[in-house]
Amino acid sequence: MNTKEYISSGIIESYILGLASPEEAGILECVMKNNAEVKAAFEEAQKTLEDLATVQAMTPPDDLKSKIWAKIQKEEVTEAPISEVAEPVINLKIEEKGKTAEVKKSNNWKNFAIAASVLFLVSIAGNMYWINQQSETKKEIAKLTTVNTSQDLALQKMNEKWQMLSGSNMQIITLKGVEKHPESKATVFWDQKTKEVYLNAESLPKAPKGMQYQLWAIADGKPVNAGMYTEEKDSKIALSKIPKAQAFAITLEKENGSEVPTMENMYVMGGT
């Protein structure tokens, strides 16, 4: 696959959106360090997605106030016959210098009350909309923080594996799933200088409670205990030292392991 095919494969967009696997993310990180064209494509894609997010940002609807006002007017029309019958008029007589003046005072307070109610409802609706938007923003920030944390951990693991693979003395043995577990796979890293054995078993199913994966080296046709696997040891801590082996296999055993492999619980196996 050349550079243009790699860029058009969609891996860059998957990486930016947090959808790339740890292996894909690690490979892209390494490629960007050594390929200016891929790095430029990454920066362009990142800017494009940021611009798209800005364009799609939600703002309060312009017709929110008019919709609320229309609803209130509709309710007012429905109640109009009752209010018109009950409409009072207050007559006040004021005497000034021997003259009597009659002043009619209508209930204009009702109009002011309606207007105040409209403004109050608009204010409440606007505040609720703003609160909801703030809540959604906080959720998105929390989600992005979680994604970034996961990506940082995945990148850290990938860097550790890369450092291990960069050693010239390291032999890599791929273990493939047996007939009962065809989807399972694992990788053994065998340092030919120190004879230390490391295991990457992230692709194996999570071990049930009370059970643990055990690595076996097949030497001269006999299984030799090569150590117990834990997630903390994955690709970082040597499980054991194996002087020689023609193959490696992994079985699921009770915690702390077994003296002999449980063959019916074998998940993967591979030759050296």
N, C-alpha and C positions, 0 to 999 in steps of 0.2 A: 504493500500500500504506500503510494507516494504522499507527499505533503498535502496536495490539493484534495486527494481522496480522503485523507485523514481529517482535514478541516470540514469537508462536506458530510462527514459521517454522522454528525450530530453530537459527538462526544463533548464538544465545547459547551453547547447549550445545556446538555445534561449536567455537566459539571457546575455551571453557574446556578442552575435550579436545584442543586443538591440531589440529583437523581442518579449520578454516576456511582458505580461500585467503588469500594476502596482501591481495588487494583487499577481500574480505569483512571481514577483521580490521580493516583501516584504516577502512572505512566504519563499522563498529560502534564503534570508538574515537571517531570524530568524533561519531556520534549520541549516545553516552553523555555526551559533554561538554555537549551542548545539550538533552538530553531526560532529565529526572529519572525519568520512569516507566521508560524503558529501562534506566537505570542501576540502579534499584531491582530490576528483574527480573533483571539480571545478578548482583547481589549475592545475591539469594535463590537463584538457580540454583547459584551457586558454593558457598554454604553447604550446599545439599541434596546436591551431589555429594561434598563433604568428609565430611558425616555418613554417606553411603552407604559411602564408603571405610573409615571407622572401624568401621562395623558389620560389614563383610565382612573385617576384619583376622583373620588366622589365628592360633590359639593351639594349643599342643601337645595332641593328643588325650588325653582323660581316661583312656581305656582302654588306653593304651600299655603301662603297667606290667603290667596284668592279662593282656594278650596275651602278653607275654614270659614271665611266670610260668607261664601255661598251657602254653606250648610246652616249657618246661623240665620241667614235671611229666610231660608226655606222653613225653618222652625218658627220664625217670627210670623210668616204669612199664615201658617197653620193655626197659630194662636190669635190672629188678628181679630176675628169676630168677637171673641170674648173680651179682648182688651178695649175694642171700640165701644162696646156697650157700657163698660165700666169706667170709661174715661171721665174723670171729674174735672170741673172747672171751678176754681175758687174765686169768689168776688170779694174784693177788698174795697172798703170806702175810706177815703182819706179826706179829711176836712182841712182846708187851707184858706185862711182869710175869708171865712164865711162861705166858701164854695165847696161843694161836694164833688169829688172825682171818683169815678168807679174804675177800678183796675182789674182786669181779668188775668189770672195767673194759671197757666196750664202746667201740666206735669211734664215739663221738658227734662226733668231729672231722669225719666225713663230712657230717653235717647242717649244721655250721657252714660247711663249704667250699661246699656248695650254696647256702646263704643268701648267702654272700659273692659267689658267682658271679652270683646274681640281681641283687644290688645293683650289681655292677660292670657287668653288661650293661645294666641300666636307666640307669645313669649315662652309658654310652657312647651309648645310643640317644638320651637326652635331649640330650647334647652335639652329636651329629650333626644332630638336628632343629634345634637352635638355630643351628648353623653354617650349615645350609642356608637357614634363614629370614634370617639376616644377609646371606648372599650374594644372595638374592632382593631384599632391601631395598636393597642397594647397587646392584643392576642397575636397580631402579626409580628410584632417585635419579639415577643417571647418565642414564637415559632422559629423566626430567623436566628435567634440566639441559640436555640436548641440545635438547629441545622448546622450552624457554624461550629458549635462545640463538637458535634459528631464528625464534621469534616476535619477539624483539627486533630481529633483522636485518630481518625482513619489515616490522615497524612503522617502523623507521628509513627503509627505502626508500619506504614509503607516505607518510611525513611529507615526504620530499624531493619526491615527486611532487605532494603536496598544495600545497606551497609554490609549485611551478612553476605548477600549475593556477590558483592564486589570483590570478595576475597578470592584469590586465585586457587586456594587450597580447598575450596568448598565444592563438594559433589552434591548435585541435586537429584533426588530420586522421587519420581511422581508415583503416588499410590492411587490406584483406581478402584472403584467400587466392585465388590464381588457380586455374584448373581442375585443374592437376596437384597443388596443395597446398591443398585447400579448408579444411582445419582450421587453417591458419596465419593469424596476424594480428599486427599491430604498430600502434603509435601514434606519429605525428610531432607534436612540439610546436614550433610556428614562431612565434618572437617577432617581431611585426609592427613593433616599434620598433627593435630591434637587428638584425633579420633573421637571428638565430642559430637553428639547427635542432638540436633534441634528438630522440633516438629511444628509445622503449621497445620492445624486441624480445624480452622474456622469453618470449613465447608461441611464438617460432620454435624449431624443433628445434636442438639444439646443433650448431654447425658442426663438420664432420669435421676431423681433423688436417690442417694445411696449407691450410685453406680459411677464408674470412672473409666475413661479410655486408657488402655495400656499398649505401649509400643513394643513390638517384638522384632528382633533381628534373627534371620534364618541363617545360621552358620553351619556348614557341613551337614545340612539336612536336619538340624535340630533347632528348635526355637529357643532364643536367649532373651531374657527380660531386658528391655532397653529403656525402661522407665515409665513412670506414670504421668499422664498429660493433665495439665490444668490450664485454664485460660490465662492465668498470670504468667505462665512459662512460655506461652505460644510465641515461637520464633525468637525468643529473647534469652531464655535460660536453658542450658543443656540438660537433657533428661538423663544422659549417662555417657559412658565412653565405650564404644564398640570397636574392638581391634579389627575384626573382619566380619563380612556378611555377604551373602549372595542375594538376599532379598529382605524386605521389611514388611510388616503387617501390623494392623491395629485391631484389637478386640475390645468389646465392652465387658468390663469385669466389675465385681464388687469393689467398693472403696478400698484403697491401699493395695489393690492388685491381687494377682493369683500367681502360683508357682508354675502353672502350665496354662497355655491359652485355651479358652473356651471356644472351640472351633465353630459352633453354631452361632456364636456372637461375633464372628469376624465381619468387619465392615469394609476394609480396603487392604490391598496388597500390591507390591511392586518390586521388580528385580533391580539390582544395581548394575 
